[in-house]
Amino acid sequence: MLDIRLLRHHPERARERLASRGGGDEAKLDRILELDARRRALITESEQLQAQRKRASKEIGALMAQKKLEEAERRKAETRAIGDRIDALRKELLQVEEGFEELVAALPNLPHESVPIGPDASANAVVRERGRKPEFAFQPRTHLELCERLGLVDFTRGAKLAGSGFLLYTGRGARLERALIQFLIDLHTREHDYTEVSPPYMVSRECMFGVGQFPKFEDQAYAVQEGLDGSTLGKLYLIPTAEAPVANIHRGEILKESELPRCYAAYSPCFRAEAGAAGVGTRGMIRVHQFDKVELIRIATPETGYEELEKLTGHAERVLQLLGLPYRVVLLCTGDLGFASAKTYDIEVWAPGQGQYLEVSSCSNCEDFQARRMELRYKDASGRNRFPHVLNGSGTALARLFVALLECGQQPDGSVLLPEPLRPYYGEDRIAAE
């Protein structure tokens, strides 16, 4: 949620930054400011009338005591008229506030000044590249071929169980997925000092609103119903990422500045209904409805928010460095930013079987945008309540990490050599055909 004072006092700056996203949201600003002005006018008039009614009530009491009954009745009639006007103002205020809040809630975050301006992903900037892309003396196989050859994922039966876009990991594939999750959690809690949490895999509408998933992406979420009770449909939602529950852990609380930064790591499955809109029916693991991910959340003061973003990005990069996978870091342009983000780095890993980079992490500083939506504050050294910066990043996402591991580690004999740091978790140094 954007600070209304910023919109009110610096409308041109807000308009310019919103326009840089290319979504046309700047057109809503005039109506928002109009409703804001009307809202404040209604509140002021209502407060003045309430004070006037209070004074009139005292006058009526005095008139009654003086036996000036006719004048008292006249003042009573005037007071009733004031009350009717106050009631009318309250009704109008409710309507104005509803429209105002709906429009403000639909505004995306303002891009940070350091974010490049551009209409779409074509304007994203490659910040750095790390690692050497593997070279093969043979035609590299795709992850699909490797999974079928080594018996790691049963795509056909996964689709039979839940439809296209769902995976059935089998045997050593299930073991590799579990090994990756454990490796990621141990890395971030032991080396990067995150506190591990295990959140619910369903959250309330308020939590989805808090992180900016709702109302914009409500049509892309999996809503839950309790048994046959249709009245419960949409009270809970399957999480699209652990960001939804973990960023909301302190929703409605006031933290101490000395407690910041708060850093959490959480494993969860992620459920994305919108994946089906982009060819998820094709076999493979690149785009699916359900996948595993380890999410990183940092809650920090505004003064350290962008320093924390660099730390967060470095923690996600460390995963790929330890696994020996070539990757690049991309700074997203204004037109490619997520709804709640002010600045985002995407980390993309090289997948030779695909001949392209695959996004495995997005590290974002949402500044105070999410904190305002979830009413999360902290008390600074002067005793003032302030909104912190909330940051999120994948540390990292599977199944694309799974894909890159297989395709980068494949050997001439069709086996897959595993990176050394992963071997203690998997129990062997390679995956070979049986």
Beta strands, then each sheet from edge to edge (+ up, - down):
strand 1: 125-130
strand 2: 195-196
strand 3: 202-204
strand 4: 223-224
strand 5: 236-238
strand 6: 254-256
strand 7: 262-271
strand 8: 290-300
strand 9: 327-331
strand 10: 343-351
strand 11: 356-365
strand 12: 377-379
strand 13: 385-386
strand 14: 389-397
strand 15: 416-417
strand 16: 430-431
sheet 1: 1+ 9- 10+ 11- 14+ 8- 7+ 2+
sheet 2: 3+ 5- 4+
sheet 3: 6+ 12+ 13-
sheet 4: 15+ 16-
end
